[in-house]
Amino acid sequence: MVKKRNQMKTEELIKEEARKIVMLLLEKNKAYGDTANNPPKIFSKLDAVEGLCARIDDKLSRIKMRGITDATEDSVSDLIGYLILLKVQLKNNKNLDK
C-alpha cells in the first residue's frame, strides 16, 4: 500500500513537471514566433535541427561547467524543452520527406 502511494506521488510529480515544460515551450513559442523550428536565419544560417543542437550543446556546457544548482535549474528545463523541440523538428522533417 505504501509503495502505491509513493508511485502515485511520483506519477503526479512527473505530470506536474511535464506540464511546466509544455507551458514554458508554448509561452516561448508565442513570444519568439516559432523561431526554434522555423529559424529566421538573420544572423545564423543554421537549419532548425542544427540550431536546436547548438542550443542543446550550450545548455549541456553550462550544466557541465556550473553543475545543477538553484542558479542553473532553469538550464535543465530549457534543455528538456530543446530536446522536445528537436523531436518535433525531426518529426516535421520526416513528414516533409514523405
CORNORBEL-V748111 format. One record per residue. RES is the residue in one letter. SS is DSSP state (2 for helix, 1 for strand, 0 for the rest). PHI is phi as a letter, one per 40 degrees, with the letter a starting at -180 (* if undefined). D_FIRST is the distance of its C-alpha to the first C-alpha in whole Angstrom. Layout:
RES_SS_PHI_D_FIRST, RES_SS_PHI_D_FIRST
This chain:
M_0_*_0, V_2_c_4, K_2_d_5, K_2_c_5, R_2_c_7, N_2_c_9, Q_2_c_10, M_2_c_11, K_2_c_13, T_2_c_14, E_2_c_15, E_2_c_17, L_2_c_19, I_2_c_20, K_2_c_21, E_2_c_23, E_2_c_25, A_2_c_26, R_2_c_27, K_2_c_29, I_2_c_31, V_2_c_32, M_2_c_33, L_2_d_35, L_2_c_36, L_2_c_38, E_2_c_39, K_2_c_41, N_2_c_42, K_2_c_44, A_2_c_45, Y_2_b_47, G_0_g_48, D_0_f_46, T_0_c_48, A_0_c_45, N_0_c_45, N_0_b_49, P_0_c_50, P_0_c_54, K_0_f_55, I_0_c_57, F_0_b_57, S_0_c_55, K_0_b_56, L_0_c_52, D_0_c_51, A_2_c_47, V_2_c_46, E_2_c_48, G_2_c_47, L_2_c_44, C_2_c_44, A_2_c_46, R_2_c_43, I_2_c_40, D_2_d_43, D_2_d_44, K_2_c_40, L_2_c_39, S_2_c_42, R_2_c_41, I_2_c_38, K_2_c_39, M_2_c_42, R_2_b_40, G_0_g_37, I_0_b_33, T_0_b_34, D_0_d_34, A_0_c_37, T_0_b_36, E_2_d_33, D_2_c_35, S_2_c_36, V_2_c_33, S_2_c_32, D_2_c_36, L_2_c_35, I_2_d_32, G_2_c_35, Y_2_c_38, L_2_c_36, I_2_c_35, L_2_c_38, L_2_c_39, K_2_d_37, V_2_c_39, Q_2_c_42, L_2_c_42, K_2_c_41, N_2_d_44, N_2_c_46, K_2_c_45, N_2_c_46, L_2_c_49, D_2_c_50, K_0_c_49
